[in-house]
Amino acid sequence: MILHHRLALTPVINAAGTFTPLGVSRSSPTVRAAAAQALGEFLVIEELQQRAGAAIAGWTGAQAGAVAHCVAGAITMAVAAAIAGEDVDAIATLPDAGGRLHRVLLPAGHAVDYGHPITQDIRLAGGVPVPAGDEDGCSVAELEQALASGGIACLLLVSSRLTRGPAIDLAAAVAAAHRHGVPAFIDGAAQDMRLPDLLATGADLVLASGHKYLASPTIGLVAGKGAWVRAFRAQERGIGRAMKPAKEAIVGLLAAIEERRELDLRQWTDLQAHKTAEFVERCARLPGIAARAQPDPSGMPFSRAHLRIDPQAAGIDAAGLVAALADGTPSIRVMTHRLADEELVLELVPLEPAEIEAIIARLEALLAGSPAGC
Ligand SMILES: *Cc1c(COP(=O)(O)O)cnc(C)c1O
């Protein structure tokens, strides 16, 4: 808490997942040390870039890899690659696409807002987002229909809580794009444990945030086909300049990938399952709470705790409880995407046992009829 004191910041217990407004993740001591070391060095950035590309390819099984500042930047650079390719003049002129084709197709339900509209990442490169299907979903046939009227890329998204409508079959969507000679890019920002699955769809580029579950410094990972990674990297001499990865982030990422490759995934998964199950069991004993563990809908290997509030029995409704948790010290932040159903969702992955105890103690204090309640 020393940092919080020095800068007069609010201490936070983050049960809201890899949430950008809360600092996303906590890096391991090894990753922190690697990043700190890089800050004191001059390095040949091109060499670092190549080490990062090779590490991403070796880890994910992709042909090639690259890095950008973050996934938002990587989406823009991927679209730029689709518009300008490796043409030096076109690269230097973006986001003015000149006479070049620039329609980027995406299922309407994938046009999400993750803090800003993802369609703006497309526009920043000079692309024009063209939604396919509608808010209730986009079938492969509807995507195919949109592709028939022309496009330079197809952007698909995988997210546990942002996409709307029934999930589209990614491999079928990628195949449809390829039938029309168009590359498919997948934004799998929080899907770093599923990159081989996403690459197996045949996607040309798969993008992921290093700072989410991989817990590196802020960086965007790109994995995919050699030619598209080359075109992606060519944008570094264009609009990618404003999206460049920091040297400390690249060095931190290399350490994080090394750690991940050594991780006993089975043991990690068991630990997460146990943590969530125990939390759910203890919350279920609190008045007015029905608790359950719910697996991540996008296939990441952990569950979240869903707490359904009965306002009558709890003496407080879900929105009131979220506000009260956030108002205390430390401020406890939870996921609010299920509030309309009177549900709080908590992700425990990065939390220490003492933080989980603090959450339970606060819930006990806030709920009517609890031993510690008022
Ligand atoms: C977090 C997220 C992003 C943004 O990733 P950054 O690396 O923080 O720019 C984009 N898309 C989705 C689906 C996300 O969850």
PDBQT file of the ligand as one rigid body, heavy atoms in Angstrom, charges set to zero:
ROOT
HETATM    1  C1  LIG A 401      -9.486  -5.496 -23.237  1.00  0.00    +0.000 C 
HETATM    2  C2  LIG A 401     -10.073  -5.633 -24.587  1.00  0.00    +0.000 A 
HETATM    3  C3  LIG A 401      -9.605  -4.868 -25.646  1.00  0.00    +0.000 A 
HETATM    4  C4  LIG A 401      -8.565  -3.801 -25.461  1.00  0.00    +0.000 C 
HETATM    5  O1  LIG A 401      -7.348  -4.382 -25.193  1.00  0.00    +0.000 OA
HETATM    6  P1  LIG A 401      -6.103  -3.436 -24.855  1.00  0.00    +0.000 P 
HETATM    7  O2  LIG A 401      -4.943  -4.369 -24.993  1.00  0.00    +0.000 OA
HETATM    8  O3  LIG A 401      -6.296  -2.963 -23.452  1.00  0.00    +0.000 OA
HETATM    9  O4  LIG A 401      -6.108  -2.322 -25.818  1.00  0.00    +0.000 OA
HETATM   10  C5  LIG A 401     -10.110  -5.093 -26.903  1.00  0.00    +0.000 A 
HETATM   11  N1  LIG A 401     -11.060  -6.016 -27.115  1.00  0.00    +0.000 NA
HETATM   12  C6  LIG A 401     -11.556  -6.762 -26.110  1.00  0.00    +0.000 A 
HETATM   13  C7  LIG A 401     -12.569  -7.807 -26.400  1.00  0.00    +0.000 C 
HETATM   14  C8  LIG A 401     -11.087  -6.599 -24.809  1.00  0.00    +0.000 A 
HETATM   15  O5  LIG A 401     -11.571  -7.350 -23.815  1.00  0.00    +0.000 OA
ENDROOT
TORSDOF 0
